Amino acid sequence: MVATASQDPARAASLELGVIGNCQISALIDDRGRIVWSCLPRFDSDPVFCTLLAGDASESERGTYEIELLDQVRSEQHYVPNTPILETILEDRHGGRVKVTDFCPRFEQYDRVFHPVTIVRYVEPLAGSPRVVARLRPAAQYGEQVPETSFGSNHIRYIMPDLTLRLTTDLALSHVMEETPFVLDRPVTLLLGPDESLRDSVVTTARRFYEMTRDYWLRWVRGLAVPFQWQEAVIRAAITLKLCTFEDTGAVIAAMTTSIPEAPGSGRCWDYRFCWLRDSYFTVNALNRLGATRTMEAYLRYIVNVSVASDGGVLQPVYGITGEQQLTERVIDSLSGYRGDGPVRVGNQAWEQVQNDVYGSVVLSAAHVFFDSRLARRGDLELFRLLEAVGERAVERHDQPDAGLWEYRGRRRIHTFSSLMCWAACDRLERIANRMGVSDRARYWHEQAERIRAVINREAWNAEQQCFTEAFGRPELDASMLLMQELGFLAADDPRYQSTLTVIETNLRRGDHLFRYRAEDDFGAPENAFNICTFWYINALASVGRRDEARALFENILSCRTRLGLLSEDLNPDTGELWGNYPQTYSLVGIILAAIRLSEPWEKAF
């Protein structure tokens, strides 16, 4: 039986959540039709709806938006095919049925994309005489404050310190304001958005928004170059990755949430609503492989801006979605956390860390514009010179200690992956220089790449274990070494790569999933597998000819997705339960790249 509103929200919390959005805002919706998380007016804002992180009943009284069906006994959810328009069907014990349709408008208008800070809910009866309650309780200051309200003839205004929202509806306002049950005998529309009057009726406006939003996404999906197999999984991952882009600047967030623990009781609770240059490279690379080139072009503008603004070419690993440099981390006391498991953190200390792989991430991201003829902006000498400045930082830092890609807070080492990405920066700059006919610079970058390659081969190879290890001169293992072949440092048939794969799978694999590492860190030993590492392992198996094993593991991790086809960051390898921030772009990238690699060719269908 589906949980009712009176049950403990901490027990009811789950990552079985639908995602809607429009590249400006997003919302997470559970299978009861509750919006449990939504930050407005942008991804990193104060959450107006925050019950996902409400650990007790008193917290859950604020920050929720629910269409509750009384006496509900079951529910189901699905997306309108090839769109992020979500439909939730609720059924009561008397045979009454209700459908709630949720979406955020996004479509082309006046030669630009219209993506307002607006959530549309359309509620219609399907059978019987269902009784429902419309419960709209926005909150401010992370659930601490209740907004002031005022109302007009067909709207309610919610006034918060930094935001005023207006609910326009054809539902009786008293039903919303007093949360009184009523028989749903006709469709009703609720449009929550800016404090502005609508030009047309709410029904006409919502219908137009729906049709144009649906058509926009259908066109977008038709433009994707999807593999022959696993198309639905790839399309859902691609749509969700697109929803994680902040169109105003081109930034890509790592996830829509903050502080979903990597494992219960671990204290590993982080704010992922920012743009990691590393994660973003993987995201735009995956979308570009599918033909969604505009995301790549927008992100290039973002990284050019942060690179130009950097202090002497020194880059942070993570920035705010408009390029903010300071992401001061603090703990929020007004929310107990996911299932009461805190702390809830806002901001991320990683902005202060040194992570030397970031230089490779920037060069690899920008390299596409020098080789991909589909892109409107092509690489030129000016951009090449900017990337060379980034490359110089890679040369300087390839053998310097840092926090590493896993962002260790308590120690610094010369991490092999960081050095590997510094090598990749020089290697790609050599290729770009050759492409542009700048032979002297090509020779220079070739020399730098070979010098760093020699250092990695000498310092990161552990002869006793017969593998490349996490850090220079250290024995610990790291799943990121599986990317040596993907990045072009080693060939798949290189004995060193194959032995590294063997050692990693022997020590980091648990069941059908892979840990990023097993050694203790600042918070103890990791308890859950890291989903992107499982995908790296799948791709590594395919690259060395173990294709059948790779396909079996890929099918398995696809079965671990939510019912709507999404993944978070982490997974309990024993139970299959998802943990960590959601939806996680890294994990969705894994779906796309593994499907492209493992799919049978289109010719098999004809």
N, C-alpha and C positions, 0 to 999 in steps of 0.2 A: 504494500500500500504506500502510496506517495505521502510524504510528510505533510502535515497540516500546519497552518500558521501558529498554532498554539504549542507545537513541539519545540524542544530545545534547539535553537539555531546552530549551536556548536555541533550537535550530533548530526544535524541535517546538512551541514556544509559539505560540498562536494565540488570537484572540478568537472563534473558532467554539465558543462555550461555551453550554451550557444553564444556566438559572437556576432554582433552587428556593428556597423561603423561606416564611416565615409571619408577616411583619411584626414579627418579633423578631430573627431571624437569617436568613442566606441562605447559599447555596453555589453556586459556579460549577463546572460539570462538563464535561470535554472529551469528544470523541467516542470516547475509549478507556475511558470510564467512570471517569476519575480526578477526584476532587474536588481541584481545583488552587487554590481560594481559598475560605476560610470563616473569618469572624471570630466568635468566641464569647466571651462570651454575648450580644453585641449587635453591631451593624454596625461600630462604631468601635473594637472591642476588638482586642487582639493576635490576629493570624490563627493559628488552630490548624493550618490547611492553607494553605500559601503557595508552592507550587512555581510558580505563575504568575509570580512575581517571582524565581525561582531561576535564576541565569544560568549555573551550571555544575553538573556532576554531584555534587560534594560537597555543594552547597547542596540539591540535589533529594533527597538521602537523608533529609532531615527535612521534615516538613510535607506529607505526601501521604497519600491514602486511595484505594487502587486495587483494583479487581477485575480482575486481569490474566488474559486468556485466552492461554494459550501457543500459539505458532504462529498468532497472529491475522493475518488478511489483509484483512479489511474490517469496517466498522462502519456503523451508521446510528442516528440519534436522532430521536425525535419526542415530543411531549407527548400525554398523554391529553387528548383534545379538551376545550377550555374549562377547563383546569386547569393549574397549574404542577407537575404530577406528570410527571416525565421518565422516558422509557424509552430505554435504550441497548441495541442488539442487536449482539453481537460474533460474528464467524464465523471459524473457524480453517481451515487449509489442508486439513484432513481432513473437512470438512463438519460439524464440531461447531458448535453455535450456543448462545449464552447470552443471556438478557435480564436486564438490571439495571434495577430500578425504584427511583427515588430521589424522596423528598419530605420536606418538613418538616410535621409535623402542624399543622392549623389547623381548628378547628370549634367550634361552640357547645356549651357544657357548663355546667350549673348557672347558667344565665342570664347567662353571659359567654363571651367567646371564649377558648378554650384554645389557646395557642401556645407550647409548651415549647421549651427549648433542646435540640432533638432532631432528629437526621437518621436517617431510616429507609432502609435498603437491603435490597431483596428480590431475590435472585439465583436464577434458575431455568434449568434446561437446556431447550433447545428441540429439539435434534437431536444425534445422535451421542453420543460419549463425551468431552465437552470437559474439558480439564485447566486448572484455574485456580489462581491465587495470590491470596490476600487479603493485601494490604499496607496496614497501618494504622500510620502513623508521625506522630502528632501532634507539634507543636513549640510552643515558647514563646519569648517575647522576639524575635519576628520571625525565627523560624527558627534562633535561636542556641542554644537549650537543648532538650535531650531530656528529656521528663518521666520521673519515676519511675513504675514500674508494680508492680501487685500483682494477684492474681487469686483468684477463688473457683471454685465448681463450674461456673458457666456465664457468668462475666463477667470482664472485665479492667478494672482501674481505672488511669487515667492521671492522675497527680498533678502539676499545674503550679503555679507561684507563686500565681496568682490564680484558679485554676479546677481542678476535678477532674471528669473525665468518666468515665463507665462505659459500656463496650461490653457489651451483653447479647446473646447469640447462641445459636442451636442448632447452630452450626458447631463442630467440634472446636477447642478453644482453642489446642492446639498448632499447628494449621494457621495460626492468626493470629499467634501469638507467634513462631513459627519461620519463618514465611513459606514453608512447604513446599507444593509443588504437590499437588493432589488432584483426583481425578475427581469432577466435579459430577454426581452421579446422582440428586439430589433437590433441591428448592428449599431455600434457606437464608435466614435472616433475620438482619440485623445492625442493632441499634438502639443508636445512640450518643447518650447524653444525660446528664442529671444523675446524680450518684452516689446513686441511689435504687433500691431493689428494686422490681420490677414486681409488681402485684397478680395478674396472670394470666401465662400463659406468653408468651414473646416472640413466638411465632407468632400467638396469639390477640390480643395487644396490637397488633401491627403490622397485622393484618388489620382490626381495628376502627379504628385510626388511618387506614388507607388509605380505607376506605369512607366514614368520616365526613368526611375531608378532601376526597375527591372530591365528595361531595354538597354540602359547603359551597361549593366553587368553582362547581359547576354552578348552584346557586341564585344566587350572586352575579352570574354572567354573564347569567343569565336576566333580571336586573333592569336590565341596561344598555340604554340607548336608542341602539343602534348605527345608523349610516347604512346605506342599501341596498347600496351597493358597498363592497368591500374589508373585509368584516366580519371575516374571520379576522385580517387585519393589525391592525385596530382592537382586537379582543378580546385578542390577544396583547400589544399595547402596554399596554392597560388593566390586565391582570393584572400585568404587570411593574411598572407604575407603583405599583400597590397594594402589591407586594412591597417597594417602596422606602420605604414609610411605616413609621415606628416607632410602633406603636400605643400604647405606654405613655404617650407624651407628645403624639402627633400630629405630630411632626416628619417632614419629608420629606427624605431624603438625595439629593444630586445624582447619586451613582453608588455602586455597591457596592465599588469598588476604589480603590486609591491607586497613583499613579506609573506608569500606562500612558502612555508618551510621546505627545504630540500628533503627533509626527513622529519618525522615527528620528534619533538623535544630536542632537536639538534641545535637550535639557536641560529641556524643558517637561513636567515630571513633578510632578503635584500630587495631594494627598490630597482626594478628593471625598466622603468618608464623613460629611459634615456637612450641616447645613440652611442653605442659602442662601435668604434671604427672597425674592429675585427668582425663582430657579428654582422655588421652592415655589409661588409664585403661579401660574405657568404650569401647573404640575402639577395643583394642585387645581382650577384653572379648567377644564382639559381633562376631568378626571374628573367634575366637576360637569355639564359639557355632556352627558356620557353618562348622568347620573342617579346616579352613585356619590356621593351627598351626604354620607355619614358621614365620608368622608375630609376634606371641607371643614369639617365641624363640629369634627372632632378637631384639625385644623390651626388653626382659629380659637382654640381654647383655648391652643395653643402660642404663637401670636403675641401673644395678650393677656398671657400670662405674661411673655414676654421684653420686651414693651413696658412693663409695669408695673415690671419690674426694671431698666429702662434708667436710665442716669444723666441725669436732666433731660430725658428724652425723646429722647436721642441714641441712635440704633440702629446696631449693627454690621451689616455685610452678611451675616455668617454666624455661626451659633452651633452649639454641640454639640447632639446629639440630645436631651439632657435640659435644654437651655438654658445649657450651659456657655459662659462668655464668653471664656475664655482657651484658645486652640487653638494653643499654642506649636509652631512648626514646627521639626523637626529632621531630619537625614539619618541613615538607618539603614545601617550598614556590613555587617550580617550577610546582606543580600540584594543581589545585583548588579543586579536589575531585570529587567523584561520583555525577553526575548532578550538579557540582559546589558547592557541599555541603561538606565543609571540617570541621576540618583540616585533612590533610594527615599526618599520623604519621608513623614513622619508629622506630622499637624497641618497647619495652613494659616495662613500669615502674613496672609491677607486679613482675618482678624478685627481686625487693627489698622488696616486701611485706612479711609479716608473714601470711601464710595460713596453719593452723595446720592440715587440712584434708589430706595434702599431704602424711603423714606417712601411713595412712590407704590405700591410693591409691597405694603406692609402695608394701606394703605387699599383698594386694589383687591381684595385677598383678602377683607377683612372686609365689603366692600360687598354681597357676595352675600346676607348674612343679613338685609339690609334689604329685599330685593326677591324672594327665592326663598321662596315659600310652602311648599315641600316640607320645609324645614329645621325640625328640632325646636326649635332655639334661634332666636328672632327678634331682630333688632336693636332696641335700646332706647336711651333717652337716656343711660344710663350708658356704654354702649359708644360712642355717638356722641361724648360728651365726651372719652373716651380717644382716639378717632381724631382729634378736633380738635387735641389736643396733638401728635399725629404730624404733622398738617397744618401746624401752626405751624412745626415744624422744616423742613418742605418750603419754606415761604415764606422762611424765613431763609436757606436753602442753595441756592435754585434757580439763583443766579448765582455760586456759589462753586466753586473748583477742587476736583477729587477724582480718584480713581484710575480712575473710569469702570467700566462694567459688565464690561469685559474685564480689569480688575484690573491695570492697568499698575503695575509695581513701581518704575520708575525716573523717573516724571514725573507731574505733576498738571496738569490743564487743566480748564476749564469745559466739561464734556462735554455735548453737546446731548441725548443720551439721558437723562442724569441730570436735566437741566432739564425735559425732556418728562415724565418721571415725577413730578416735583414739580408740574407743571401738572396731571397726571392726578389727583394726590391732592386738589388743590383742586376740580377739576371734579367728582369723585365725591362730595366732601363737600357741594358745592352740591346735587347730585341727592338725596343722603340727607336733607339738611335739608328740601328740598321734599317728599320722601316723608313726612317726619315732621311737616310743617306748622310748622316752625320758620323762619318767613319772614325774620326778621332775620339769622339765621345763613346762610341761603341767599344773601341779598344780599351778605353779607361774603365768602363763599367764591367767589361769582361775580366779585366785584371782584378778589380775589387771583388767580383763574385768568386773568382777562383781562389783568392786569398781567404775569403770567409769559408768557402767549402773546405779548404785544407784544415782550417781551425776546427770546424765541426767534426770532420773525420778523425782528427787527432784527439780532441778533448771529450767528445760525446760518446765515442764508441767504447763499450765496456767489453774487453776481450774475454774476461772470465764468464760473463753471462751471454756473450755473443749477441749483443743487441745495442742499439742506441738508447740511452737513458734520459731521464728527465732533465738533468743538469750536468754541466761539465764536472767530471771527476766524481760523480755520485752514482750509487747503485739503484736508486729508486726508478720505478717504471712509470711511463706516462703514455696514455692512449694517443696523444697528439702525434707521436712518432709514426703512426700509421699514415699521416699525411705527407710523409717524405716522398712517396711515389706520386701522390696527387699533385704536389707542388713542383714536381720535376727534378727533385734533388737526387733521387735514386730511381733506377728502372725497376719495374716489377719483378724482373728475373734476376736482379742483383742478389747474390747470396746473403748479403748483409740485411737487405730488406726482408727477405723471406725468413731469416732467423729472428729478426726483430719481431715480425708478426707472430712467429711461433712462441716466443717468450711472452709477449703481451697477452696472447689468448690463453696461455697456460696459467698466467698469474692474475689477469684482470677480468677474465670472463667468469660470470656466475650465472649458471643456467644458460639462457639465450640472450643475455645482456652483458654489456661491458661497463666496467667502472672507469672513470677517468684516471684514477690512481687508487692505491690501497693503503699507502703509508699515512700515518697520522699527520694532521695539519693543525691549524690554530684551534679547531673545534673537535679534535679527536679523529678517529678513523671514519671515513665515509660509510654511510649505511645503504645508500641507494645507488643504482646505476644511473649514468648520465646518458640521456637518450641520443644526443648527437654522436657520442662515442660509439654507440652500437651501430649507427649508420656508417661511421668511419670504418668500423670493423667489417661490415657488410661489403662496402666498396673495396676494401683491401682484399677480401676473399675473392671477389670477382676479378680483381686485377691479376691475381696469381693463378687464375684458372680454376678456382674452387666455386664455380658458378652455381651449381646445384645447392651447395651449402648456403651460399649467399641468398639465393632466392627463398629458401626455406626460412632463414632468419628474417628476411624482409617481410614475408607473409606473416610471421609471428608478431613482429613489432607493429604491423598494421592492425593486427587484432587487438593490440593494447590501446589503440586510440579511443577517444570518447565515442559515444554513439553517433555524434555528428562529425566524426572524422578528424579530431584535433588532438594535439599532444602538448604536454607541459614540458618542463625541463628535465625532471627526474622520474624514476620509476622504481618501485619496490620489486626486485627480481623474483621474490617468492610469491607475492600476491598479485602482482600486476597493477597495483594501485598507483595512480599518478600523483606526483608531488612536485613542488617547485612552481615558479611563476608561469602564468598561462595567458594566452597561448604563446608558446616559446618559438621565436622565429628560427633559431638554430635547429630545433627538432623538425619543423616544417620544411626547412631547406633539405634536411636529410631525406625526407620522403621524396622530394622532387628529384634530387640527384641520383638516389638509388634506383628510382623507377626508370629514369633515363638510361642508366647504365645497364640495368638488368632486363629491360623489356625486350620481348621479341620484336623483330622489325615489322613495319607496317605491311610489308609484302606477304607476311604470313596470312593476312586476312583475304587475300585476293588470289 
